[in-house]
């Protein structure tokens, strides 16, 4: 039975070594082409923010939202128009001899604007000249001038600064919402980079730990062979250690592949593509992975208050409520009855020359004025009432969405706090496990050297030690990722990393 086990272990050892050579060959050749490039977390974050296409797309959306503000504000810009017309007509008459010929020239200029209260005004100046062969014409050619001022003010529907600026204010809020959405994407990228960066750091140190485990196995193999040659151990122990050594070689190769994948993941988030300097380089994490725990969560109330003031999704939801409230107010205004005041005054002049017509205007020889009120009563006002109901529903939905977003923020903060505290405790436990495993292995190896310990026990203690080291390493990485996740839930990750994204 023992001989059969030794035979199986021998085959496993040979097979594992062949697999190691096959897998390691391409990696070794590829790694030798480019030297390693150490990158810091700050460098990776900056590169990602500069290259991420989603961020560029969000920036375009934010720019367009800002342009919409200008478009809505331009509604209150004054307008000036000017033009002229020429006419020549030969109208038929009852006479068989000839028709009536008339030549006209008309020039007009107008200036007007709408105020932010809803008032509108215009000033129009016009001049025309008529030359006709029509009999009985008192002045021919005749020049006539006109200067007219019009003013209108809504007193019911459409009145007030709040209503007339409603679309502008909604555009301003939409621009802020777009800015918060951009910031949310920036924070997502920063958080993703940080996770990928620390996963790369874990993969690197995991690979180093696997190499250390392999080196220790090879050392144990040499000692076992020496002791077997001296007759202190049976030869079957050599095969057992060889199988363990081959298994650790496989673990090292797997760790090597995981390291390559972690580096590729970080490059992907940084949007590094073939042709870039970093694409063919072996990147390594340069930031120190210290064992000190130097961050603890805030009191929940303080953390929640900070999240409500900093998280882009919460701020965007609050701005959305404000926008829908403005739309409801505007819809209420539109549901009012129409009532407006209108006033118009004009000066007219006519002469057989442009100068005389102008003097009539200057001297106000022919003034006129009129004023009045207009009232409209749409029957039923179904459209306005339906739009008001829609606006009220949209406002209610926006408030529910804000409450949902704020509640989600509270849950995420609580979960992130639990994860952070748990990760900190795991570090202490993992350290204690590593120290215990180191002590037990040292004792067992001393016994093994004296021939007082079984080789299998030494190998098990070695496995325990390197499992403990990997657990400690994982705990350190988990703590950093938990700290990043906690700050991310507060909306302050960029600030804590020294990145200004305003």
FENHUHU-V125725 format. One record per residue. N is the residue number from 1. SS is DSSP state (alpha for helix, beta for strand, coil for the rest). PHI is phi in whole degrees, -180 to 180 (NA if undefined). BURIAL is # if it has 24 or more other C-alpha atoms within 12 Angstrom, else .. Layout:
n->[N:N]
ss->[SS:SS]
phi->[PHI:PHI]
burial->[BURIAL:BURIAL]
This chain:
n->[1:2:3:4:5:6:7:8:9:10:11:12:13:14:15:16:17:18:19:20:21:22:23:24:25:26:27:28:29:30:31:32:33:34:35:36:37:38:39:40:41:42:43:44:45:46:47:48:49:50:51:52:53:54:55:56:57:58:59:60:61:62:63:64:65:66:67:68:69:70:71:72:73:74:75:76:77:78:79:80:81:82:83:84:85:86:87:88:89:90:91:92:93:94:95:96:97:98:99:100:101:102:103:104:105:106:107:108:109:110:111:112:113:114:115:116:117:118:119:120:121:122:123:124:125:126:127:128:129:130:131:132:133:134:135:136:137:138:139:140:141:142:143:144:145:146:147:148:149:150:151:152:153:154:155:156:157:158:159:160:161:162:163:164:165:166:167:168:169:170:171:172:173:174:175:176:177:178:179:180:181:182:183:184:185:186:187:188:189:190:191:192:193:194:195:196:197:198:199:200:201:202:203:204:205:206:207:208:209:210:211:212:213:214:215:216:217:218:219:220:221:222:223:224:225:226:227:228:229:230:231:232:233:234:235:236:237:238:239:240:241:242:243:244:245:246:247:248:249:250:251:252:253:254:255:256:257:258:259:260:261:262:263:264:265:266:267:268:269:270:271:272:273:274:275:276:277:278:279:280:281:282:283:284:285:286:287:288:289:290:291:292:293:294:295:296:297:298:299:300:301:302:303:304:305:306:307:308:309:310:311:312:313:314:315:316:317:318:319:320:321:322:323:324:325:326:327:328:329:330:331:332:333:334:335:336:337:338:339:340:341:342:343:344:345:346:347:348:349:350:351:352:353:354:355:356:357:358:359:360:361:362:363:364:365:366:367:368:369:370:371:372:373:374:375:376:377:378:379:380:381:382:383:384:385:386:387:388:389:390:391:392:393:394:395:396:397:398:399:400:401:402:403:404:405:406:407:408:409:410:411:412:413:414:415:416:417:418:419:420:421:422:423:424:425:426:427:428:429:430:431:432:433:434:435:436:437:438:439:440:441:442:443:444:445:446:447:448:449:450:451:452:453:454:455:456:457:458:459:460:461:462:463:464:465:466:467:468:469:470:471:472:473:474:475:476:477:478:479:480:481:482:483:484:485:486:487:488:489:490:491:492:493:494:495:496:497:498:499:500:501:502]
ss->[coil:alpha:alpha:alpha:alpha:alpha:alpha:alpha:alpha:alpha:alpha:alpha:alpha:alpha:alpha:alpha:alpha:alpha:alpha:alpha:alpha:alpha:alpha:alpha:alpha:alpha:alpha:alpha:alpha:alpha:alpha:coil:coil:coil:coil:beta:beta:beta:beta:coil:alpha:alpha:alpha:alpha:alpha:alpha:alpha:alpha:alpha:alpha:alpha:coil:alpha:alpha:alpha:alpha:alpha:alpha:alpha:alpha:alpha:alpha:alpha:alpha:alpha:alpha:alpha:alpha:alpha:alpha:alpha:alpha:alpha:alpha:alpha:alpha:coil:coil:beta:beta:beta:beta:beta:beta:beta:beta:beta:beta:beta:beta:beta:coil:coil:coil:coil:coil:coil:coil:coil:beta:beta:beta:beta:beta:beta:beta:beta:beta:beta:beta:beta:beta:beta:beta:coil:coil:coil:coil:coil:beta:beta:beta:beta:beta:beta:beta:beta:beta:beta:beta:beta:beta:coil:coil:coil:coil:coil:coil:coil:coil:coil:beta:beta:beta:beta:beta:beta:beta:beta:beta:beta:beta:beta:beta:coil:coil:coil:coil:coil:coil:alpha:alpha:alpha:alpha:coil:alpha:alpha:alpha:alpha:alpha:alpha:alpha:alpha:alpha:alpha:alpha:alpha:alpha:alpha:alpha:alpha:alpha:alpha:alpha:alpha:alpha:alpha:alpha:alpha:alpha:alpha:alpha:alpha:alpha:alpha:alpha:alpha:alpha:alpha:alpha:alpha:alpha:alpha:alpha:alpha:alpha:alpha:alpha:alpha:alpha:alpha:alpha:alpha:alpha:alpha:alpha:alpha:alpha:alpha:alpha:alpha:alpha:alpha:alpha:alpha:alpha:alpha:alpha:alpha:coil:coil:coil:coil:coil:coil:alpha:alpha:alpha:alpha:alpha:alpha:alpha:alpha:alpha:alpha:alpha:alpha:alpha:alpha:alpha:alpha:alpha:alpha:alpha:alpha:alpha:alpha:alpha:alpha:alpha:alpha:alpha:alpha:alpha:alpha:alpha:alpha:alpha:alpha:coil:coil:coil:coil:coil:coil:coil:coil:coil:coil:coil:coil:beta:beta:beta:beta:coil:coil:coil:coil:coil:coil:coil:coil:coil:coil:coil:coil:coil:coil:alpha:alpha:alpha:alpha:alpha:alpha:alpha:alpha:alpha:alpha:alpha:coil:alpha:alpha:alpha:alpha:alpha:alpha:alpha:alpha:alpha:alpha:alpha:alpha:alpha:alpha:alpha:alpha:alpha:alpha:alpha:alpha:alpha:alpha:alpha:coil:coil:coil:beta:beta:beta:beta:beta:beta:beta:beta:beta:beta:beta:beta:beta:beta:coil:coil:alpha:alpha:alpha:alpha:alpha:alpha:alpha:alpha:alpha:coil:coil:coil:beta:beta:beta:beta:beta:beta:beta:beta:beta:beta:beta:coil:coil:coil:coil:coil:alpha:alpha:alpha:alpha:alpha:alpha:alpha:alpha:alpha:alpha:alpha:alpha:alpha:alpha:alpha:alpha:alpha:alpha:alpha:alpha:alpha:alpha:alpha:alpha:alpha:alpha:alpha:alpha:alpha:alpha:alpha:alpha:alpha:alpha:alpha:alpha:alpha:alpha:alpha:alpha:alpha:alpha:alpha:alpha:alpha:alpha:alpha:alpha:alpha:alpha:alpha:alpha:alpha:alpha:alpha:alpha:alpha:alpha:alpha:alpha:alpha:alpha:alpha:alpha:alpha:alpha:alpha:alpha:coil:coil:coil:coil:coil:alpha:alpha:alpha:alpha:alpha:alpha:alpha:alpha:alpha:alpha:alpha:alpha:alpha:alpha:alpha:alpha:alpha:alpha:alpha:alpha:alpha:alpha:alpha:alpha:alpha:alpha:alpha:alpha:alpha:alpha:alpha:alpha:alpha:alpha:alpha:alpha:coil:coil:alpha:alpha:alpha:alpha:coil:coil:coil:coil:coil:coil]
phi->[NA:-62:-63:-66:-64:-62:-64:-64:-64:-64:-63:-61:-62:-65:-62:-62:-64:-63:-62:-60:-66:-66:-75:-73:-57:-61:-64:-63:-67:-72:-68:-76:-74:-131:-75:-68:-126:-79:-126:-93:-62:-62:-64:-65:-63:-62:-62:-64:-66:-78:-105:-66:-69:-64:-66:-61:-65:-66:-63:-63:-62:-65:-64:-65:-64:-69:-66:-62:-63:-63:-62:-69:-69:-68:-61:-97:-72:-71:-126:-126:-136:-155:-175:-148:-135:-119:-139:-144:-134:-129:-89:-72:-128:-75:-81:-83:-84:-162:-96:-98:-100:-144:-114:-130:-137:-133:-124:-145:-133:-141:-136:-161:-163:-113:-86:-74:-89:106:-67:-138:-145:-153:-126:-122:-121:-139:-145:-138:-130:-124:-124:-136:-100:-68:-67:86:-76:-68:-121:-151:-72:-114:-109:-129:-125:-147:-130:-126:-118:-121:-141:-138:-138:-74:-112:-120:-62:87:-97:98:-65:-60:-72:-71:-100:-61:-66:-65:-67:-65:-63:-62:-66:-63:-65:-66:-61:-61:-65:-67:-65:-63:-63:-61:-66:-61:-67:-60:-65:-61:-65:-63:-64:-63:-62:-65:-65:-73:-67:-65:-61:-64:-62:-65:-73:-65:-63:-62:-65:-64:-65:-64:-64:-65:-63:-68:-63:-65:-66:-64:-63:-64:-65:-65:-63:-62:-71:-67:-63:-84:84:-81:-137:-72:-65:-61:-67:-63:-63:-60:-71:-62:-63:-65:-64:-65:-64:-71:-65:-63:-64:-65:-66:-62:-65:-65:-65:-63:-64:-63:-66:-65:-65:-66:-62:-65:-63:-65:-64:-78:60:-83:-123:-54:104:-76:-60:-82:-59:-90:-93:-85:-92:-131:-81:-92:-69:-70:-102:-77:-93:-83:-100:-119:-142:-135:-70:-77:-57:-57:-60:-67:-64:-67:-63:-66:-65:-64:-93:-124:-68:-61:-68:-69:-64:-64:-64:-67:-65:-66:-63:-60:-65:-69:-65:-63:-64:-66:-62:-66:-66:-64:-65:-68:-85:-78:-74:-82:-154:-141:-110:-131:-141:-147:-137:-149:-125:-122:-147:-149:-163:-89:-155:-64:-64:-66:-63:-67:-65:-59:-68:-64:-83:52:-74:-130:-80:-152:-153:-153:-145:-175:-119:-123:-126:-127:-127:-60:-70:84:52:-62:-61:-63:-68:-67:-65:-64:-62:-61:-63:-65:-65:-64:-66:-63:-64:-65:-67:-64:-65:-64:-61:-65:-66:-65:-66:-63:-62:-63:-64:-64:-64:-62:-66:-65:-65:-61:-63:-67:-64:-63:-63:-64:-67:-63:-63:-61:-66:-66:-62:-63:-65:-64:-61:-63:-66:-63:-65:-64:-66:-60:-65:-70:-69:-62:-65:-66:-62:-87:76:-105:-131:-81:-59:-59:-66:-61:-65:-65:-67:-64:-60:-61:-65:-75:-66:-66:-64:-67:-65:-66:-62:-63:-65:-63:-67:-60:-66:-65:-69:-68:-65:-64:-65:-64:-65:-66:-68:-85:79:-120:-64:-63:-61:-69:-97:74:-105:-95:-115:-74]
burial->[.:.:.:.:.:.:.:.:#:#:.:#:#:.:.:#:#:.:.:#:.:.:.:#:.:.:.:.:.:.:.:.:.:.:.:.:.:.:#:#:#:#:#:#:#:#:#:#:#:.:.:#:.:#:#:.:.:#:#:.:.:#:.:.:#:#:.:#:#:.:.:.:#:.:.:#:.:.:.:.:.:.:.:.:.:.:.:.:.:.:.:.:.:.:.:.:.:.:.:.:.:#:.:#:#:#:.:.:.:#:.:#:#:#:#:#:.:#:#:#:#:#:#:#:#:#:#:#:#:#:#:#:.:.:.:.:.:.:.:.:.:#:#:#:#:#:#:#:#:#:#:#:#:#:#:#:#:#:#:.:#:#:#:#:#:#:#:#:#:#:#:#:#:#:#:#:#:#:#:#:#:#:#:#:#:#:#:#:#:#:#:#:#:#:#:#:#:#:#:#:#:#:#:#:#:#:#:#:#:#:#:#:#:#:.:#:#:#:.:#:#:.:#:#:#:.:.:.:.:.:.:.:#:.:#:#:#:#:#:#:#:#:#:#:#:#:#:#:#:#:#:#:#:#:#:#:#:#:#:#:.:#:#:#:#:#:#:#:#:#:#:#:.:.:.:.:.:#:#:.:#:#:#:#:#:.:.:.:#:.:.:.:#:.:.:#:#:.:.:.:.:.:#:#:.:#:#:#:.:#:#:#:#:#:#:#:#:#:#:#:#:#:#:#:#:#:#:#:#:#:#:#:#:#:#:#:#:#:.:#:#:#:#:#:.:#:#:#:#:#:#:#:.:#:.:.:#:#:.:#:#:.:.:.:.:.:.:.:.:.:.:.:.:.:.:.:.:.:.:.:.:.:.:#:.:.:.:#:.:.:#:#:.:#:#:.:.:#:#:.:#:#:.:.:#:#:.:.:#:#:.:#:#:#:.:#:#:.:#:#:#:.:#:#:.:#:#:#:.:#:#:.:#:#:.:.:#:#:.:.:#:.:.:#:#:.:.:#:#:.:.:.:#:#:#:#:.:#:#:#:#:#:#:#:#:#:#:#:#:#:#:#:#:#:#:#:#:#:#:#:#:#:#:#:#:#:#:#:#:#:#:#:#:#:.:.:#:.:.:.:#:.]
